Amino acid sequence: MAFPLSSAEQHKYRKEGFVVRPRVFDPPEIDDMRDQCERLIERLVRNRKTKRQKFGSYTFDSDMDNGVIIKWEGDSDVVHGIEPFAHLSLELKTWALDPRFVDPMKDLIGTEAPMLFTEKLNLKRPRYGGVNPLHQDYPYWVQVAQEAKDICTAMLFLDDSTLANGCLHVAPGSHLGGKWQGRADTDRFGSNEIDESIYDDLDLIAVEVPAGSVILFGPMLVHKSLPNTSSKQRRALLFSYQPAGRRTQLEALKEGIRKSP
Ligand SMILES: O=C(O)CCC(=O)C(=O)O
């Protein structure tokens, strides 16, 4: 393996629940991915005028012709994100198979052949990009995946990610505390969001990273991100892997099983 986890990274992952690898991809590679992402978004949302539904903090639009969920910034025409999308872009699917993603996943998941469970493109557009509320991925996935506990995510930042444009915040060690308590003041989907008022001693750190950096984390890590109040983009690709042969998010969508955040 060319990019396995070092023993220091394995230690940090066990203790804190995440690992940061700065500048894994170089600027021309990031340019290519940004370009593919923008083309895909343009193709999916051009002239789209379908009914949207609000669940928890999100506004959804299910595009079942393309097998993709589009998340919008409320009722605006600004896209918040899409999922899953590997079946819609051979180029982005090929990037997801890059050993810089797959090699560390072999160590994290403990499998020789990690395969994609789902893929998200999260956009925080300048001045519009909204919040991703405090959550663990596990409760969203537990009804969709065959073994949600085995899914790990590589989040690649396509832009410099700062406090101002909505970088990721993580709670080190939070993955060791089981499932955190969800909101009781919203719909069933929204109850997957963590009730922040219960955890007033929550210790979140902001992970500011340059474009091309990757954060690796598991399904129990508590994390969130804030709105983009800057004039700069904050785009990120999240590739989530699991052992081969298990149901994917796309298959679950086609079978009518619930969506994820
Ligand atoms: O894009 C972000 O900042 C948040 C990512 C995340 O937590 C998610 O999509 O579930």
The ligand as an SDF file (V2000), in Angstrom:
LIG
                    3D

 10  9  0  0  0  0  0  0  0  0999 V2000
  -19.9290   19.7130    4.4200 O   0  0  0  0  0  0  0  0  0  0  0  0
  -19.8890   19.8440    5.6360 C   0  0  0  0  0  0  0  0  0  0  0  0
  -19.3140   20.7570    6.1810 O   0  0  0  0  0  0  0  0  0  0  0  0
  -20.5660   18.8460    6.5370 C   0  0  0  0  0  0  0  0  0  0  0  0
  -20.4160   17.4540    6.1010 C   0  0  0  0  0  0  0  0  0  0  0  0
  -21.3060   16.5320    6.8390 C   0  0  0  0  0  0  0  0  0  0  0  0
  -21.2140   16.4370    8.0230 O   0  0  0  0  0  0  0  0  0  0  0  0
  -22.3170   15.7720    6.1450 C   0  0  0  0  0  0  0  0  0  0  0  0
  -22.5890   15.9910    4.9630 O   0  0  0  0  0  0  0  0  0  0  0  0
  -22.9150   14.8740    6.7850 O   0  0  0  0  0  0  0  0  0  0  0  0
  1  2  2  0
  2  3  1  0
  2  4  1  0
  4  5  1  0
  5  6  1  0
  6  7  2  0
  6  8  1  0
  8  9  2  0
  8 10  1  0
M  END
$$$$
